[in-house]
């Protein structure tokens, strides 16, 4: 397989001018840290000005409502109803809040996940075993590939929640969620989806899928920077869940300073804890607006075209590929299982090629909507050359 001819028509490249740092590097690491939109600086300036000029009044002016407004903006990207997305420090915190609301009462005390989920999630699930929760990890049949049939087989009447990744972080495999969600519902279990590696590059419709809970963060494809984790809770799930990991901002009247018992807010604040991180939430908004403005379907079309081009070059150069070749099974990342991948990664980073290395899978590279086709060709040639030097 050889790379296809470069295209001359790329309407998405016009958005590149919103990312002033891209001309200084080859940015192929949006699966780990998206490029910074120019609007982030303006948001920080606005935050600092509001704090300086309005002081404590900034909460009433803007800050108190900001996380809900930003959550609604984000929710449009994956078709969430207004008021169903709460903002959090990170994805792990969002999952911890959600899981604290699930009873796990025997005999329904089982959490089904996969061995290929992100380690932060797996550490969190491991901690739950101290509460008598049984964690069932579905293991890959070969390499790092998970079979959806194995996830389905693990779900039974003992399952309280199915907590899995939509796109696996190591190899960019997309798990087909629809049958998993249907099986969980049939068994009486909730679904908690880690969509970190999906939202912003793979179309997701939470209403069509019928997921109960979904988490992610803004660092990657959403170009929102760190500190912008989020939790979607369907209206049905929200009505039944009362988090144990909670705080004063989740109270229906936090400024009443009521010492208890807790009365949870009926909207997205139900899943808040303490004071929200206003600077990071502010910074995430520019990326959300850009992704929403483009539309994830268009981003996905370009991603598939460019990752297919990368696979063609990998075959041309004889580089083993660790990510799925079937387009419908592949997220936005191409994984190259080249020899001495850690050394190759360090050498390329020193040359302003932004990518990363993961043990047992090799190099991970990801184009995004702001990537030019000529950059695809350049980065693949540079990887080839560095692999040869390292051998």
C-alpha positions as CSV (number, residue, x, y, z in Angstrom):
1,X,0.0,0.0,0.0
2,X,1.4,3.4,-1.0
3,X,0.2,6.8,0.2
4,X,-2.5,8.4,-1.9
5,X,-1.9,11.6,-3.8
6,X,-2.1,14.8,-1.6
7,X,-5.4,16.7,-1.8
8,X,-5.5,20.3,-2.9
9,X,-8.9,20.9,-1.3
10,X,-8.9,21.2,2.5
11,X,-11.5,23.6,3.9
12,X,-10.5,22.9,7.5
13,X,-6.9,24.2,7.0
14,X,-8.4,27.8,7.3
15,X,-8.8,27.1,11.0
16,X,-5.0,26.8,11.3
17,X,-4.6,30.5,11.7
18,X,-6.4,30.2,15.1
19,X,-3.3,28.3,16.4
20,X,-0.3,30.6,16.1
21,X,2.2,28.1,17.5
22,X,1.8,25.6,14.7
23,X,4.3,27.1,12.3
24,X,7.2,26.5,14.7
25,X,6.7,22.7,15.1
26,X,5.3,19.6,13.5
27,X,2.4,19.1,15.9
28,X,1.4,15.4,15.9
29,X,0.4,15.0,19.5
30,X,-3.2,16.2,19.7
31,X,-4.0,12.7,21.2
32,X,-2.0,13.9,24.2
33,X,-2.0,17.8,24.1
34,X,-3.9,19.7,21.5
35,X,-2.4,22.9,20.1
36,X,-3.3,26.2,21.9
37,X,-5.9,28.4,20.3
38,X,-5.1,32.1,20.2
39,X,-8.3,32.8,22.2
40,X,-6.9,31.2,25.3
41,X,-4.7,34.3,26.0
42,X,-7.7,36.5,25.7
43,X,-9.7,34.4,28.1
44,X,-6.9,34.6,30.7
45,X,-6.7,38.3,30.3
46,X,-10.5,38.6,30.8
47,X,-10.2,36.3,33.9
48,X,-7.4,38.5,35.4
49,X,-9.2,41.7,34.6
50,X,-12.5,40.5,36.2
51,X,-10.7,39.3,39.3
52,X,-8.7,42.6,39.6
53,X,-11.6,45.0,38.9
54,X,-14.5,43.2,40.5
55,X,-12.9,41.1,43.2
56,X,-15.4,39.0,45.1
57,X,-18.2,40.3,42.9
58,X,-16.7,38.3,40.0
59,X,-18.6,35.2,41.4
60,X,-21.9,36.9,41.0
61,X,-21.0,38.6,37.7
62,X,-19.7,35.5,35.9
63,X,-17.7,32.8,37.7
64,X,-20.5,31.0,39.5
65,X,-22.4,30.3,36.2
66,X,-19.4,29.9,34.0
67,X,-18.9,26.1,34.5
68,X,-22.5,25.4,33.5
69,X,-22.3,27.7,30.5
70,X,-19.0,26.1,29.4
71,X,-20.4,22.6,30.0
72,X,-23.4,23.4,27.8
73,X,-21.0,24.6,25.1
74,X,-19.0,21.4,25.3
75,X,-22.2,19.3,25.4
76,X,-23.2,20.5,22.0
77,X,-20.2,18.6,20.5
78,X,-21.6,15.3,21.6
79,X,-25.4,16.1,21.5
80,X,-25.9,16.4,25.2
81,X,-29.0,18.3,26.5
82,X,-28.3,21.6,28.2
83,X,-27.7,21.2,31.9
84,X,-26.3,17.6,31.6
85,X,-22.5,18.3,31.6
86,X,-20.6,19.3,34.7
87,X,-17.0,20.5,34.7
88,X,-14.3,19.0,36.9
89,X,-10.6,19.2,37.5
90,X,-9.9,16.1,35.4
91,X,-11.4,12.9,34.0
92,X,-10.3,10.9,37.0
93,X,-12.1,13.2,39.4
94,X,-15.2,13.1,37.2
95,X,-15.3,9.3,37.2
96,X,-14.7,9.2,41.0
97,X,-17.7,11.5,41.5
98,X,-19.9,9.4,39.3
99,X,-18.8,6.1,40.9
100,X,-19.3,7.5,44.4
101,X,-23.0,7.7,43.5
102,X,-23.4,4.0,42.7
103,X,-24.4,1.7,45.5
104,X,-22.6,-1.5,44.5
105,X,-24.8,-3.4,46.9
106,X,-24.3,-7.2,46.8
107,X,-25.0,-9.2,44.8
108,X,-24.8,-6.3,42.2
109,X,-21.3,-5.2,43.2
110,X,-19.4,-5.7,40.0
111,X,-17.6,-3.1,37.8
112,X,-16.7,-4.3,34.3
113,X,-13.8,-2.6,32.6
114,X,-11.0,-3.6,30.2
115,X,-7.3,-4.2,30.9
116,X,-6.6,-1.6,28.1
117,X,-8.4,1.3,29.8
118,X,-6.2,4.3,30.8
119,X,-4.2,3.5,33.9
120,X,-5.6,6.4,35.9
121,X,-9.1,4.8,35.6
122,X,-7.8,1.4,36.4
123,X,-6.1,2.7,39.6
124,X,-9.4,4.3,40.6
125,X,-11.3,1.0,40.0
126,X,-8.6,-0.9,41.9
127,X,-9.2,1.4,44.9
128,X,-12.9,0.5,44.8
129,X,-12.1,-3.1,45.8
130,X,-11.5,-1.8,49.3
131,X,-15.2,-1.2,49.4
132,X,-15.9,-4.8,48.5
133,X,-16.5,-4.0,44.8
134,X,-15.5,-6.7,42.3
135,X,-13.6,-5.4,39.4
136,X,-13.7,-7.6,36.2
137,X,-11.0,-6.6,33.7
138,X,-11.7,-7.8,30.2
139,X,-8.3,-8.8,28.7
140,X,-7.2,-8.5,25.1
141,X,-7.2,-11.7,23.0
142,X,-4.0,-10.6,21.2
143,X,-1.7,-7.6,21.5
144,X,-3.7,-4.7,22.9
145,X,-7.0,-5.3,21.0
146,X,-10.2,-5.8,22.9
147,X,-13.0,-7.8,21.5
148,X,-16.5,-6.3,22.1
149,X,-17.8,-9.9,22.4
150,X,-15.7,-10.4,25.5
151,X,-17.0,-7.2,27.1
152,X,-20.6,-8.4,26.4
153,X,-19.8,-11.8,27.9
154,X,-18.5,-10.1,31.1
155,X,-21.8,-8.3,31.8
156,X,-24.3,-10.2,33.9
157,X,-26.8,-9.6,36.7
158,X,-24.0,-8.9,39.2
159,X,-22.8,-5.9,37.2
160,X,-23.5,-2.5,38.6
161,X,-21.6,-0.4,36.1
162,X,-19.8,-1.0,32.8
163,X,-16.9,1.4,32.8
164,X,-14.9,1.3,29.5
165,X,-13.0,3.5,27.1
166,X,-14.6,4.3,23.8
167,X,-11.2,4.7,22.1
168,X,-8.2,2.8,23.6
169,X,-5.3,5.0,24.4
170,X,-2.5,2.6,23.4
171,X,-3.6,1.5,19.9
172,X,-6.4,3.9,19.1
173,X,-8.9,1.1,18.7
174,X,-12.6,2.2,18.7
175,X,-14.9,0.0,20.7
176,X,-18.4,-0.3,19.3
177,X,-20.5,1.1,22.1
178,X,-24.1,0.4,21.0
179,X,-24.2,-3.3,21.7
180,X,-22.3,-2.8,25.0
181,X,-24.8,-0.1,26.1
182,X,-27.7,-2.3,25.1
183,X,-26.4,-5.3,27.0
184,X,-25.7,-3.3,30.1
185,X,-29.2,-1.9,30.1
186,X,-30.6,-5.4,29.6
187,X,-28.7,-6.6,32.6
188,X,-29.7,-3.6,34.8
189,X,-26.3,-2.0,34.8
190,X,-25.2,1.6,34.2
191,X,-22.7,2.6,31.6
192,X,-19.8,4.9,32.4
193,X,-17.8,5.7,29.2
194,X,-14.3,7.2,29.1
195,X,-14.5,9.2,25.9
196,X,-11.3,11.2,26.3
197,X,-9.7,9.8,23.2
198,X,-12.9,10.2,21.2
199,X,-14.5,13.6,21.8
200,X,-13.3,16.1,19.3
201,X,-12.1,13.6,16.6
202,X,-14.7,10.8,16.6
203,X,-18.4,11.7,16.4
204,X,-20.3,10.8,19.6
205,X,-24.0,11.2,20.2
206,X,-24.8,10.5,23.8
207,X,-28.5,10.6,23.3
208,X,-28.5,8.2,20.3
209,X,-26.2,5.8,22.2
210,X,-28.2,6.0,25.4
211,X,-25.2,6.1,27.7
212,X,-25.8,6.9,31.3
213,X,-22.5,8.6,32.2
214,X,-19.6,9.8,30.0
215,X,-16.4,11.4,31.1
216,X,-13.4,13.0,29.3
217,X,-11.1,16.0,29.3
218,X,-10.1,19.0,27.3
219,X,-6.3,18.4,27.0
220,X,-6.4,16.4,23.8
221,X,-8.6,16.8,20.7
222,X,-10.6,19.6,22.2
223,X,-7.6,21.9,22.4
224,X,-8.8,23.1,25.8
225,X,-5.7,22.6,27.9
226,X,-5.4,20.9,31.3
227,X,-7.9,21.3,34.1
228,X,-11.1,20.9,32.0
229,X,-12.4,17.5,32.9
230,X,-16.1,16.8,32.4
231,X,-19.0,14.5,33.3
232,X,-22.1,13.9,31.3
233,X,-25.0,12.4,33.2
234,X,-28.2,11.6,31.3
235,X,-31.4,13.1,32.8
236,X,-32.5,9.6,33.9
237,X,-29.2,8.8,35.6
238,X,-28.9,12.2,37.2
239,X,-32.3,11.8,38.8
240,X,-31.2,8.6,40.6
241,X,-27.6,9.4,41.6
242,X,-26.5,11.1,44.8
243,X,-22.7,11.4,44.9
244,X,-20.9,10.5,48.1
245,X,-17.8,12.4,46.8
246,X,-19.4,15.8,46.9
247,X,-19.0,19.3,48.4
248,X,-20.7,22.6,49.1
249,X,-21.1,23.6,45.5
250,X,-23.3,20.6,44.9
251,X,-25.8,21.8,47.4
252,X,-29.0,23.3,46.1
253,X,-28.2,26.5,48.0
254,X,-24.5,26.5,48.7
255,X,-24.4,30.1,50.1
256,X,-26.9,29.1,52.8
257,X,-24.0,27.2,54.4
258,X,-26.4,24.6,55.6
259,X,-24.5,22.0,57.7
260,X,-26.7,19.1,56.5
261,X,-28.2,16.8,55.7
262,X,-27.1,17.3,52.1
263,X,-29.7,18.5,49.5
264,X,-28.3,18.0,46.1
265,X,-28.8,20.5,43.3
266,X,-31.1,19.2,40.5
267,X,-28.9,20.4,37.6
268,X,-25.3,19.8,36.7
269,X,-24.0,21.3,40.0
270,X,-25.3,18.0,41.5
271,X,-21.9,16.5,40.6
272,X,-19.7,19.4,41.6
273,X,-17.5,19.2,44.7
274,X,-15.7,22.3,46.0
275,X,-14.8,25.6,44.3
276,X,-14.5,25.2,40.6
277,X,-11.2,25.9,38.7
278,X,-12.3,29.0,36.9
279,X,-9.1,29.8,35.0
280,X,-8.8,26.3,33.4
281,X,-12.5,26.2,32.6
282,X,-12.2,29.6,31.0
283,X,-9.2,28.5,28.9
284,X,-11.1,25.5,27.6
285,X,-13.9,27.5,26.0
286,X,-12.0,28.6,22.9
287,X,-11.2,25.1,21.8
288,X,-14.7,23.9,22.4
289,X,-16.1,26.7,20.2
290,X,-13.6,25.9,17.4
291,X,-14.4,22.2,17.4
292,X,-18.1,22.9,17.6
293,X,-17.9,25.4,14.8
294,X,-16.1,22.9,12.5
295,X,-18.2,19.9,13.4
296,X,-16.7,16.6,14.4
297,X,-18.0,14.8,11.3
298,X,-15.8,17.0,9.2
299,X,-12.9,16.6,11.6
300,X,-13.4,12.8,11.4
301,X,-13.4,12.8,7.6
302,X,-10.1,14.6,7.5
303,X,-8.6,12.5,10.2
304,X,-9.4,9.3,8.4
305,X,-7.9,10.6,5.1
306,X,-4.7,11.8,6.8
307,X,-4.2,8.7,9.0
308,X,-4.8,6.6,5.9
309,X,-2.0,8.5,4.2
310,X,0.3,7.9,7.2
311,X,-0.5,4.2,7.0
312,X,0.5,4.2,3.3
313,X,3.8,5.8,4.1
314,X,4.4,3.3,7.0
315,X,3.9,0.5,4.5
316,X,6.2,2.2,2.0
317,X,8.9,2.5,4.6
318,X,8.4,-0.9,6.1
319,X,7.3,0.4,9.5
320,X,5.0,-1.9,11.6
321,X,1.6,-0.4,12.4
322,X,0.0,-1.1,15.8
323,X,-3.3,0.9,15.3
324,X,-6.3,-0.6,13.5
325,X,-6.1,-0.5,9.7
326,X,-9.9,-0.7,9.3
327,X,-11.1,3.0,9.3
328,X,-14.2,2.4,11.3
329,X,-12.1,0.7,14.1
330,X,-9.4,3.4,14.2
331,X,-9.5,6.6,16.3
332,X,-7.4,9.7,15.4
333,X,-3.9,8.2,16.2
334,X,-1.5,6.2,14.2
335,X,0.8,3.9,16.2
336,X,4.1,2.8,14.8
337,X,5.8,-0.1,16.5
338,X,9.3,0.7,15.3
339,X,12.5,-0.5,17.0
340,X,14.1,1.8,19.5
341,X,10.9,3.9,19.6
342,X,11.8,5.7,22.9
343,X,15.1,6.8,21.4
344,X,13.5,7.8,18.1
345,X,10.9,9.8,20.0
346,X,13.5,11.8,22.0
347,X,15.4,12.6,18.8
348,X,12.3,13.8,17.0
349,X,11.2,15.9,20.0
350,X,14.6,17.6,19.9
351,X,13.9,18.6,16.3
352,X,10.5,20.1,17.2
353,X,8.5,17.2,16.1
354,X,5.8,16.8,18.7
355,X,4.8,13.1,19.3
356,X,5.1,10.6,22.0
357,X,6.1,7.1,22.9
358,X,4.3,4.4,24.9
359,X,5.8,1.2,26.2
360,X,4.8,-2.0,24.4
361,X,3.3,-0.1,21.4
362,X,5.9,2.4,20.2
363,X,5.4,5.8,18.7
364,X,2.0,7.6,18.6
365,X,1.3,10.3,16.1
366,X,-1.9,12.2,15.4
367,X,-2.8,14.7,12.8
368,X,-5.8,17.0,13.5
369,X,-8.0,19.4,11.6
370,X,-5.1,22.0,11.5
371,X,-2.6,19.6,10.0
372,X,-1.4,20.2,6.4
373,X,-0.9,17.2,4.0
374,X,2.7,18.2,3.4
375,X,3.3,17.8,7.2
376,X,2.1,14.2,7.0
377,X,4.8,13.5,4.4
378,X,7.5,15.3,6.3
379,X,6.8,13.7,9.6
380,X,6.7,10.2,8.2
381,X,10.0,10.7,6.4
382,X,11.6,12.1,9.5
383,X,10.4,9.0,11.5
384,X,11.9,6.8,8.8
385,X,15.2,8.6,9.0
386,X,15.4,8.5,12.8
387,X,14.6,4.8,12.9
388,X,17.5,4.2,10.5
389,X,19.8,6.2,12.6
390,X,18.8,4.4,15.8
391,X,19.2,1.0,14.3
